[in-house]
Amino acid sequence: MSEMILQAENICFSYEEDGRRALDNVNLSIKRGSKVAFMGANGSGKSTFFLCLNGIHRPDSGTLYLNGKPFDYSKKGLLDIRRRVGIVFQDPDNQLFSASVSQEISFGILNLGVPEGRAKEEVDGVIERLTITPFRDKPTHALSGGQKKQVSIADILVMHPDVIILDEPASALDPKHTRIVNELVNQLSQEGITILMATHDIDYACAWADEIVLMHDGNVLKQGTPAEVCRDTDALEKTNLEEPMAVRIYRKLCAKGVLGPAEDMPVSMKELEQSIDKIGKDRKSE
Amino acid sequence: MIVIDKLCYSSRLRYTNAEVKFTYAILTLLFCVISRSLVMAAIVLTVNGILTVGKGRIPFVVYRRLMLIPLAFILLSTGAVIVNVSKSPLDAYAIPIGSWYMTGSRASLMFAARLILSAFAAVSCLYFLSLNTTMTDILGVLAKIHCPQMMVELMLLIYRFIFVLTQTASAIQTSQKSRLGYQDFKTSVRSFGQMAAVLFIRALKRSNALYDAMESRGYDGRIRVLQESYPPKRKEIVLVVLFEIALLVGCILQLP
C-alpha cells in the first residue's frame, strides 16, 4: 500500500450557488497514520476541502487519491470512500438527525450493510468507549454541547474509518470536554488512524500535529512540520496567525542570551521546557 | 408539547414495551369512542389516571392541567347538543325567553354527558401513550406496523428539528430583546417578522448541512436506524388482553 493515504492533485472547486472559487489548485499529500492540523481563516477552504475528501463535493478539476487510487465516484465507490474517511462536523446540531442516541450512532454502520445484530454490538461498544453510557437514554436535544460532540464522534468511529476529519472539534466546548476530545484524538491516532483537524489554536496545533497545512484563499500556502511552518513568518502573517507562545518565549530567551540559537526551534511548551532543562545539563557537563 | 416530551423521558413506564402500550392505548380509545358508555369511560379514565400518575409517576398537577386543555373544546361542542331554542319546552329544563324557550331534553343531556366523558376518556388514552412513550419508540412501532416509510422518516427528522429550530428562534429572540426589540407593539411585530424570516433561512441552511452530514455517512435515501425495543413482560400482555376483552364485553352488552 502506498505510504500516502490521501493525495490531492490540482483540486479546484467552485460552489454552484455563487460561483465562488472555494478551492484553487490544491496540492497536498497526507501520510498514513499522521496527525495533520489544517489552519487558515474562515472561508479559506478547509471545510470545502474536507467535503471533497469525503466525496460530498466532486472537484471541478484535479484528482483525489485514496490509498494511491483515484476516487471512484460510483455508488459503491462512494460508500467505500465514506467508510474510510469520516467527517465529524463542526456543529453537532447539523449532524445529529435522530432524537435517540443509539439510533443516531447506528445510522452510519447500517448504511454500510452491516447486519443489525453486529451493528448493535458495535454501537454498544462505541457508546461504552466514548463514555456515552450515562446519557445514552437521553434525547439528543437534552444533551449538552460537549455530550453532543461525543455522540457526533461516535457516529463516525462506529464505521471504523482509516481517516477521521475533525472540523474545529474544540469550538464551543468547555475545558473538560475539550480535554476529553483531545485525549480521544490522541488515542485514535495511536491506533493508527490518520487524523485531519481544522483548528485555530496554533499552540495546540504545534504541540499535537505532525504536520500543519496553512490554507489561504482556497490554496495551500504551506505544508510542513510545525517547526517548518513556524519559521515561515510570512506565511503565518498572511493567514493571520501569530507565532505560538513557545516560539515567542524562545525568541525572548535567545535575545537575552539565555538560550543559544538551536538547530531545532522549540514550537511547543514541552519542547521549550526541554530546551530550558538542557541549559543546566550543558553546564554540568562542562 | 415540550412539557410532554420532557415528562415521557422520566416516566417509570418509559421502558415498558412500546407495542404493548400502543396497542393498549389505541384499542381502549376505540372501545371508548364506539361504546359511548358512561361506565366504561369512567373506568378507562380511572385506569389511565392510575397508570400515568400512579405507575408512570407523572406529577398529578401536570396531568390535571394537561387533561383540562381540551375541556374548552369539549364544552363548546356539547353546548350545541344541550341547548335548544324552541317554542315548546322539552322535558329536562326550560328557560322562557319571551314567547320562546331555551330548553333541552333529558335524552340530549344524557347524550352530552356521554359525549363529554368518553371524549375525556379518549384523550386520557392518548395522554397515556404520549406521556409514557418516547417519540422514537412510537416511531419504532409505526415502522413495525408498516406505516409508509417516508412518513416515519419525515416524522423522525421533524421531531429532531423542532427542538433545534425552537432553540434557534429563542436565541434570536433573546438577542432581539437585549436590543429593545420588543419594547412596544410596533417593534414587537417587526422583530417577530424578522426573526421568522431569519429562522426560515437558517432552516434551509441547516437542511443543506444536515444532508451533507448524512451523505457523508452513506445516506442513500433511506434512513436505517436500530430500533430499541424492550421485551414485553408476560404479565403486562395478559393484563392488557384481559382489560380489552372486558371492554369488548362492555361494548357488546351496551353498558349505560
Interface residues (C-beta under 8 A of the other chain):
Chain A: L51 N54 G55 I56 K75 L78 L79 R82 R83 G86 I87 F89 D91 D93 N94 Q95 L96 F97 S98 A99 S100 S102 Q103 E104 S106 F107 G108 L110 N111 L112 E116 A119 K120 V123 D137 K138 P139 T140 H141 A142 D155 I156 M159
Chain B: D5 K6 Y9 T134 M135 T136 L156 L157 Y159 R160 F163 V164 Q167 R206 A209 L210 D212 A213 M214 E215 S216 R217 G218 Y219 D220 I223 R224 V225 L226 Q227 E228
